[in-house]
Protein backbone atom coordinates (compact mmCIF):
# COMPACT_ATOMS: atom_id res chain seq x y z
CA UNK A 1 0.00 0.00 0.00
CA UNK A 2 1.37 3.40 -0.99
CA UNK A 3 1.86 5.74 1.93
CA UNK A 4 0.09 9.11 2.10
CA UNK A 5 2.24 12.20 2.57
CA UNK A 6 0.88 14.81 4.97
CA UNK A 7 2.01 18.40 5.43
CA UNK A 8 0.95 19.93 8.75
CA UNK A 9 0.28 23.67 8.83
CA UNK A 10 0.39 24.89 12.41
CA UNK A 11 2.87 22.20 13.43
CA UNK A 12 4.13 24.09 16.49
CA UNK A 13 0.68 24.36 18.09
CA UNK A 14 -0.89 21.95 20.57
CA UNK A 15 -2.84 20.12 17.90
CA UNK A 16 -0.09 20.34 15.29
CA UNK A 17 2.35 18.60 17.60
CA UNK A 18 -0.18 15.87 18.40
CA UNK A 19 -0.86 15.27 14.72
CA UNK A 20 2.87 15.14 13.97
CA UNK A 21 3.47 12.66 16.77
CA UNK A 22 0.76 10.29 15.57
CA UNK A 23 1.66 10.71 11.90
CA UNK A 24 5.31 9.81 12.52
CA UNK A 25 4.19 6.56 14.14
CA UNK A 26 1.56 5.65 11.52
CA UNK A 27 2.83 3.08 9.01
CA UNK A 28 0.39 4.35 6.37
CA UNK A 29 1.64 7.94 6.62
CA UNK A 30 4.75 9.94 5.76
CA UNK A 31 5.35 13.46 7.04
CA UNK A 32 7.26 15.37 4.36
CA UNK A 33 6.32 18.82 5.64
CA UNK A 34 5.73 20.76 8.87
CA UNK A 35 4.87 24.46 8.74
CA UNK A 36 4.44 27.22 11.29
CA UNK A 37 4.52 31.00 11.47
CA UNK A 38 7.86 32.60 10.66
CA UNK A 39 7.71 34.03 14.21
CA UNK A 40 7.81 30.52 15.70
CA UNK A 41 10.84 29.55 17.77
CA UNK A 42 10.64 26.07 16.23
CA UNK A 43 11.47 27.16 12.68
CA UNK A 44 14.46 25.13 11.47
CA UNK A 45 14.10 22.50 14.18
CA UNK A 46 13.39 18.82 13.49
CA UNK A 47 9.71 18.06 14.08
CA UNK A 48 10.53 14.50 15.15
CA UNK A 49 12.88 15.71 17.86
CA UNK A 50 10.22 18.14 19.06
CA UNK A 51 7.39 15.61 19.42
CA UNK A 52 9.12 12.25 19.86
CA UNK A 53 12.73 13.10 20.73
CA UNK A 54 13.69 11.25 17.55
CA UNK A 55 15.21 12.65 14.37
CA UNK A 56 12.74 12.67 11.45
CA UNK A 57 14.69 14.67 8.89
CA UNK A 58 11.79 17.12 8.55
CA UNK A 59 12.45 20.68 9.67
CA UNK A 60 9.69 23.08 10.64
CA UNK A 61 9.41 25.72 7.90
CA UNK A 62 7.41 28.89 7.32
CA UNK A 63 6.99 28.14 3.60
CA UNK A 64 3.81 26.15 2.87
CA UNK A 65 4.49 25.73 -0.84
CA UNK A 66 8.00 24.38 -0.30
CA UNK A 67 7.07 22.10 2.59
CA UNK A 68 4.13 20.56 0.74
CA UNK A 69 5.96 19.63 -2.48
CA UNK A 70 6.00 15.91 -1.58
CA UNK A 71 2.69 15.94 0.29
CA UNK A 72 -0.56 14.42 -0.95
CA UNK A 73 -2.72 16.38 1.52
CA UNK A 74 -2.41 19.27 3.96
CA UNK A 75 -3.82 19.53 7.47
CA UNK A 76 -4.38 23.08 8.76
CA UNK A 77 -4.69 23.54 12.53
CA UNK A 78 -3.80 27.20 12.96
CA UNK A 79 -6.29 29.99 13.67
CA UNK A 80 -9.23 31.39 11.75
CA UNK A 81 -7.19 34.36 10.54
CA UNK A 82 -4.17 32.26 9.53
CA UNK A 83 -6.31 29.71 7.69
CA UNK A 84 -8.11 32.40 5.71
CA UNK A 85 -4.82 34.08 4.79
CA UNK A 86 -3.56 30.71 3.50
CA UNK A 87 -6.55 29.97 1.23
CA UNK A 88 -4.99 31.44 -1.90
CA UNK A 89 -1.88 29.32 -1.35
CA UNK A 90 -4.01 26.21 -0.90
CA UNK A 91 -5.87 26.92 -4.13
CA UNK A 92 -2.59 27.30 -6.02
CA UNK A 93 -1.21 24.05 -4.59
CA UNK A 94 -4.24 22.15 -5.93
CA UNK A 95 -4.06 19.54 -3.16
CA UNK A 96 -6.69 18.30 -0.70
CA UNK A 97 -6.87 20.23 2.55
CA UNK A 98 -8.25 19.26 5.99
CA UNK A 99 -9.12 22.31 8.10
CA UNK A 100 -9.49 21.94 11.86
CA UNK A 101 -9.12 25.60 12.85
CA UNK A 102 -12.11 27.15 14.65
CA UNK A 103 -13.59 30.58 15.31
CA UNK A 104 -14.60 31.35 11.72
CA UNK A 105 -17.13 34.05 10.91
CA UNK A 106 -19.93 33.37 8.43
CA UNK A 107 -18.02 35.32 5.78
CA UNK A 108 -14.86 33.28 6.42
CA UNK A 109 -16.84 30.04 6.13
CA UNK A 110 -18.09 31.23 2.74
CA UNK A 111 -14.48 31.76 1.63
CA UNK A 112 -13.61 28.21 2.69
CA UNK A 113 -16.63 26.87 0.80
CA UNK A 114 -15.46 28.76 -2.27
CA UNK A 115 -12.08 26.99 -2.04
CA UNK A 116 -14.02 23.72 -2.27
CA UNK A 117 -14.84 24.63 -5.85
CA UNK A 118 -11.15 24.25 -6.67
CA UNK A 119 -9.80 21.51 -4.40
CA UNK A 120 -11.21 18.91 -1.99
CA UNK A 121 -11.78 20.64 1.36
CA UNK A 122 -12.78 18.90 4.57
CA UNK A 123 -13.61 21.44 7.27
CA UNK A 124 -14.90 20.50 10.69
CA UNK A 125 -14.91 22.29 14.06
CA UNK A 126 -14.10 18.97 15.70
CA UNK A 127 -12.28 15.98 14.20
CA UNK A 128 -13.17 13.53 16.95
CA UNK A 129 -15.11 10.49 15.76
CA UNK A 130 -17.06 10.50 19.04
CA UNK A 131 -18.03 14.15 18.75
CA UNK A 132 -19.32 13.66 15.21
CA UNK A 133 -21.40 10.70 16.31
CA UNK A 134 -22.68 12.94 19.13
CA UNK A 135 -23.64 15.55 16.51
CA UNK A 136 -25.78 12.91 14.82
CA UNK A 137 -27.46 11.86 18.08
CA UNK A 138 -28.22 15.50 18.91
CA UNK A 139 -29.75 15.93 15.46
CA UNK A 140 -31.98 12.87 15.98
CA UNK A 141 -33.17 14.01 19.41
CA UNK A 142 -33.73 17.58 18.18
CA UNK A 143 -35.87 16.32 15.30
CA UNK A 144 -37.95 14.24 17.72
CA UNK A 145 -38.49 16.55 20.71
CA UNK A 146 -36.59 19.78 20.08
CA UNK A 147 -39.73 21.91 19.91
CA UNK A 148 -41.19 20.43 23.09
CA UNK A 149 -38.25 20.53 25.53
CA UNK A 150 -36.12 23.50 26.60
CA UNK A 151 -32.58 23.22 25.24
CA UNK A 152 -29.32 24.29 26.87
CA UNK A 153 -25.75 23.89 25.58
CA UNK A 154 -22.79 23.92 27.98
CA UNK A 155 -19.18 23.78 26.83
CA UNK A 156 -15.92 23.78 28.80
CA UNK A 157 -12.33 24.19 27.62
CA UNK A 158 -8.86 25.06 28.91
CA UNK A 159 -8.04 28.60 30.01
CA UNK A 160 -5.92 29.33 26.91
CA UNK A 161 -8.67 28.79 24.35
CA UNK A 162 -9.21 32.09 22.53
CA UNK A 163 -12.62 31.70 20.86
CA UNK A 164 -15.98 31.38 22.59
CA UNK A 165 -18.23 29.58 22.26
CA UNK A 166 -16.18 26.73 20.86
CA UNK A 167 -16.52 25.75 17.22
CA UNK A 168 -18.03 22.46 18.39
CA UNK A 169 -20.65 24.21 20.53
CA UNK A 170 -21.49 26.52 17.64
CA UNK A 171 -21.90 23.50 15.37
CA UNK A 172 -24.22 21.92 17.94
CA UNK A 173 -26.29 25.12 17.98
CA UNK A 174 -26.42 25.09 14.18
CA UNK A 175 -27.62 21.47 14.13
CA UNK A 176 -30.33 22.13 16.73
CA UNK A 177 -31.55 25.32 15.03
CA UNK A 178 -31.80 23.60 11.67
CA UNK A 179 -33.70 20.64 13.14
CA UNK A 180 -36.14 22.83 15.07
CA UNK A 181 -36.58 25.71 12.60
CA UNK A 182 -34.97 28.23 14.92
CA UNK A 183 -32.89 31.28 13.93
CA UNK A 184 -29.32 30.91 15.19
CA UNK A 185 -28.83 34.70 15.11
CA UNK A 186 -31.95 35.53 17.12
CA UNK A 187 -32.86 32.52 19.27
CA UNK A 188 -29.49 31.88 20.96
CA UNK A 189 -29.01 33.29 24.48
CA UNK A 190 -25.38 33.57 25.59
CA UNK A 191 -25.31 33.47 29.42
CA UNK A 192 -27.87 35.13 31.66
CA UNK A 193 -27.75 37.79 34.33
CA UNK A 194 -30.19 39.95 36.24
CA UNK A 195 -33.96 40.09 36.04
CA UNK A 196 -34.32 38.54 32.59
CA UNK A 197 -37.91 37.31 32.77
CA UNK A 198 -39.23 33.87 31.91
CA UNK A 199 -37.52 31.70 29.36
CA UNK A 200 -39.04 31.98 25.90
CA UNK A 201 -40.18 28.88 24.03
CA UNK A 202 -37.65 29.32 21.23
CA UNK A 203 -34.50 30.31 23.06
CA UNK A 204 -31.49 28.01 23.27
CA UNK A 205 -29.07 28.75 26.08
CA UNK A 206 -25.30 28.68 25.50
CA UNK A 207 -23.02 28.63 28.54
CA UNK A 208 -19.21 28.78 28.31
CA UNK A 209 -16.66 27.60 30.87
CA UNK A 210 -12.91 28.30 30.65
CA UNK A 211 -10.43 26.93 33.15
CA UNK A 212 -7.35 24.88 33.83
CA UNK A 213 -6.39 22.23 31.30
CA UNK A 214 -9.87 21.02 30.27
CA UNK A 215 -9.42 19.40 26.87
CA UNK A 216 -13.03 19.72 25.79
CA UNK A 217 -16.47 18.94 27.20
CA UNK A 218 -19.84 19.51 25.54
CA UNK A 219 -23.25 18.87 27.07
CA UNK A 220 -26.70 19.37 25.57
CA UNK A 221 -29.66 19.33 27.96
CA UNK A 222 -33.20 18.72 26.73
CA UNK A 223 -35.30 19.79 29.73
CA UNK A 224 -38.93 18.74 30.08
CA UNK A 225 -41.40 19.23 32.93
CA UNK A 226 -40.79 15.81 34.47
CA UNK A 227 -37.56 14.60 32.90
CA UNK A 228 -34.28 15.73 31.42
CA UNK A 229 -32.17 14.18 28.66
CA UNK A 230 -28.45 14.97 28.71
CA UNK A 231 -26.13 14.19 25.80
CA UNK A 232 -22.49 14.65 26.74
CA UNK A 233 -19.10 14.21 25.11
CA UNK A 234 -15.91 14.53 27.13
CA UNK A 235 -12.44 14.42 25.60
CA UNK A 236 -9.65 13.45 27.98
CA UNK A 237 -6.84 13.79 25.43
CA UNK A 238 -6.16 15.76 22.25
CA UNK A 239 -5.18 12.46 20.65
CA UNK A 240 -8.81 11.92 19.61
CA UNK A 241 -8.78 15.12 17.55
CA UNK A 242 -5.39 14.37 16.02
CA UNK A 243 -6.36 10.80 15.12
CA UNK A 244 -9.57 12.05 13.54
CA UNK A 245 -7.67 14.63 11.47
CA UNK A 246 -5.30 11.95 10.16
CA UNK A 247 -8.25 9.68 9.36
CA UNK A 248 -9.83 12.58 7.46
CA UNK A 249 -6.58 13.21 5.56
CA UNK A 250 -6.40 9.55 4.50
CA UNK A 251 -10.05 9.64 3.39
CA UNK A 252 -9.93 12.84 1.32
CA UNK A 253 -6.94 11.89 -0.86
CA UNK A 254 -8.29 11.05 -4.32
CA UNK A 255 -11.66 12.75 -3.78
CA UNK A 256 -12.92 15.31 -6.32
CA UNK A 257 -13.03 19.01 -5.53
CA UNK A 258 -15.84 19.80 -3.13
CA UNK A 259 -16.73 20.56 0.48
CA UNK A 260 -16.72 17.65 2.92
CA UNK A 261 -17.16 17.04 6.64
CA UNK A 262 -16.42 14.31 9.16
CA UNK A 263 -19.92 13.00 8.45
CA UNK A 264 -18.61 12.02 5.02
CA UNK A 265 -15.61 10.27 6.56
CA UNK A 266 -17.89 8.32 8.90
CA UNK A 267 -20.56 7.66 6.30
CA UNK A 268 -23.26 9.40 8.35
C-alpha positions in Angstrom: 0.0 0.0 0.0 1.4 3.4 -1.0 1.9 5.7 1.9 0.1 9.1 2.1 2.2 12.2 2.6 0.9 14.8 5.0 2.0 18.4 5.4 0.9 19.9 8.8 0.3 23.7 8.8 0.4 24.9 12.4 2.9 22.2 13.4 4.1 24.1 16.5 0.7 24.4 18.1 -0.9 21.9 20.6 -2.8 20.1 17.9 -0.1 20.3 15.3 2.3 18.6 17.6 -0.2 15.9 18.4 -0.9 15.3 14.7 2.9 15.1 14.0 3.5 12.7 16.8 0.8 10.3 15.6 1.7 10.7 11.9 5.3 9.8 12.5 4.2 6.6 14.1 1.6 5.6 11.5 2.8 3.1 9.0 0.4 4.4 6.4 1.6 7.9 6.6 4.7 9.9 5.8 5.4 13.5 7.0 7.3 15.4 4.4 6.3 18.8 5.6 5.7 20.8 8.9 4.9 24.5 8.7 4.4 27.2 11.3 4.5 31.0 11.5 7.9 32.6 10.7 7.7 34.0 14.2 7.8 30.5 15.7 10.8 29.6 17.8 10.6 26.1 16.2 11.5 27.2 12.7 14.5 25.1 11.5 14.1 22.5 14.2 13.4 18.8 13.5 9.7 18.1 14.1 10.5 14.5 15.1 12.9 15.7 17.9 10.2 18.1 19.1 7.4 15.6 19.4 9.1 12.3 19.9 12.7 13.1 20.7 13.7 11.3 17.6 15.2 12.7 14.4 12.7 12.7 11.5 14.7 14.7 8.9 11.8 17.1 8.6 12.5 20.7 9.7 9.7 23.1 10.6 9.4 25.7 7.9 7.4 28.9 7.3 7.0 28.1 3.6 3.8 26.2 2.9 4.5 25.7 -0.8 8.0 24.4 -0.3 7.1 22.1 2.6 4.1 20.6 0.7 6.0 19.6 -2.5 6.0 15.9 -1.6 2.7 15.9 0.3 -0.6 14.4 -0.9 -2.7 16.4 1.5 -2.4 19.3 4.0 -3.8 19.5 7.5 -4.4 23.1 8.8 -4.7 23.5 12.5 -3.8 27.2 13.0 -6.3 30.0 13.7 -9.2 31.4 11.7 -7.2 34.4 10.5 -4.2 32.3 9.5 -6.3 29.7 7.7 -8.1 32.4 5.7 -4.8 34.1 4.8 -3.6 30.7 3.5 -6.5 30.0 1.2 -5.0 31.4 -1.9 -1.9 29.3 -1.4 -4.0 26.2 -0.9 -5.9 26.9 -4.1 -2.6 27.3 -6.0 -1.2 24.0 -4.6 -4.2 22.2 -5.9 -4.1 19.5 -3.2 -6.7 18.3 -0.7 -6.9 20.2 2.6 -8.2 19.3 6.0 -9.1 22.3 8.1 -9.5 21.9 11.9 -9.1 25.6 12.9 -12.1 27.1 14.6 -13.6 30.6 15.3 -14.6 31.4 11.7 -17.1 34.1 10.9 -19.9 33.4 8.4 -18.0 35.3 5.8 -14.9 33.3 6.4 -16.8 30.0 6.1 -18.1 31.2 2.7 -14.5 31.8 1.6 -13.6 28.2 2.7 -16.6 26.9 0.8 -15.5 28.8 -2.3 -12.1 27.0 -2.0 -14.0 23.7 -2.3 -14.8 24.6 -5.9 -11.2 24.3 -6.7 -9.8 21.5 -4.4 -11.2 18.9 -2.0 -11.8 20.6 1.4 -12.8 18.9 4.6 -13.6 21.4 7.3 -14.9 20.5 10.7 -14.9 22.3 14.1 -14.1 19.0 15.7 -12.3 16.0 14.2 -13.2 13.5 17.0 -15.1 10.5 15.8 -17.1 10.5 19.0 -18.0 14.2 18.7 -19.3 13.7 15.2 -21.4 10.7 16.3 -22.7 12.9 19.1 -23.6 15.5 16.5 -25.8 12.9 14.8 -27.5 11.9 18.1 -28.2 15.5 18.9 -29.8 15.9 15.5 -32.0 12.9 16.0 -33.2 14.0 19.4 -33.7 17.6 18.2 -35.9 16.3 15.3 -37.9 14.2 17.7 -38.5 16.6 20.7 -36.6 19.8 20.1 -39.7 21.9 19.9 -41.2 20.4 23.1 -38.2 20.5 25.5 -36.1 23.5 26.6 -32.6 23.2 25.2 -29.3 24.3 26.9 -25.8 23.9 25.6 -22.8 23.9 28.0 -19.2 23.8 26.8 -15.9 23.8 28.8 -12.3 24.2 27.6 -8.9 25.1 28.9 -8.0 28.6 30.0 -5.9 29.3 26.9 -8.7 28.8 24.4 -9.2 32.1 22.5 -12.6 31.7 20.9 -16.0 31.4 22.6 -18.2 29.6 22.3 -16.2 26.7 20.9 -16.5 25.7 17.2 -18.0 22.5 18.4 -20.6 24.2 20.5 -21.5 26.5 17.6 -21.9 23.5 15.4 -24.2 21.9 17.9 -26.3 25.1 18.0 -26.4 25.1 14.2 -27.6 21.5 14.1 -30.3 22.1 16.7 -31.5 25.3 15.0 -31.8 23.6 11.7 -33.7 20.6 13.1 -36.1 22.8 15.1 -36.6 25.7 12.6 -35.0 28.2 14.9 -32.9 31.3 13.9 -29.3 30.9 15.2 -28.8 34.7 15.1 -32.0 35.5 17.1 -32.9 32.5 19.3 -29.5 31.9 21.0 -29.0 33.3 24.5 -25.4 33.6 25.6 -25.3 33.5 29.4 -27.9 35.1 31.7 -27.7 37.8 34.3 -30.2 40.0 36.2 -34.0 40.1 36.0 -34.3 38.5 32.6 -37.9 37.3 32.8 -39.2 33.9 31.9 -37.5 31.7 29.4 -39.0 32.0 25.9 -40.2 28.9 24.0 -37.7 29.3 21.2 -34.5 30.3 23.1 -31.5 28.0 23.3 -29.1 28.7 26.1 -25.3 28.7 25.5 -23.0 28.6 28.5 -19.2 28.8 28.3 -16.7 27.6 30.9 -12.9 28.3 30.6 -10.4 26.9 33.1 -7.3 24.9 33.8 -6.4 22.2 31.3 -9.9 21.0 30.3 -9.4 19.4 26.9 -13.0 19.7 25.8 -16.5 18.9 27.2 -19.8 19.5 25.5 -23.2 18.9 27.1 -26.7 19.4 25.6 -29.7 19.3 28.0 -33.2 18.7 26.7 -35.3 19.8 29.7 -38.9 18.7 30.1 -41.4 19.2 32.9 -40.8 15.8 34.5 -37.6 14.6 32.9 -34.3 15.7 31.4 -32.2 14.2 28.7 -28.4 15.0 28.7 -26.1 14.2 25.8 -22.5 14.7 26.7 -19.1 14.2 25.1 -15.9 14.5 27.1 -12.4 14.4 25.6 -9.6 13.4 28.0 -6.8 13.8 25.4 -6.2 15.8 22.2 -5.2 12.5 20.6 -8.8 11.9 19.6 -8.8 15.1 17.5 -5.4 14.4 16.0 -6.4 10.8 15.1 -9.6 12.0 13.5 -7.7 14.6 11.5 -5.3 12.0 10.2 -8.2 9.7 9.4 -9.8 12.6 7.5 -6.6 13.2 5.6 -6.4 9.5 4.5 -10.0 9.6 3.4 -9.9 12.8 1.3 -6.9 11.9 -0.9 -8.3 11.1 -4.3 -11.7 12.7 -3.8 -12.9 15.3 -6.3 -13.0 19.0 -5.5 -15.8 19.8 -3.1 -16.7 20.6 0.5 -16.7 17.7 2.9 -17.2 17.0 6.6 -16.4 14.3 9.2 -19.9 13.0 8.5 -18.6 12.0 5.0 -15.6 10.3 6.6 -17.9 8.3 8.9 -20.6 7.7 6.3 -23.3 9.4 8.3 
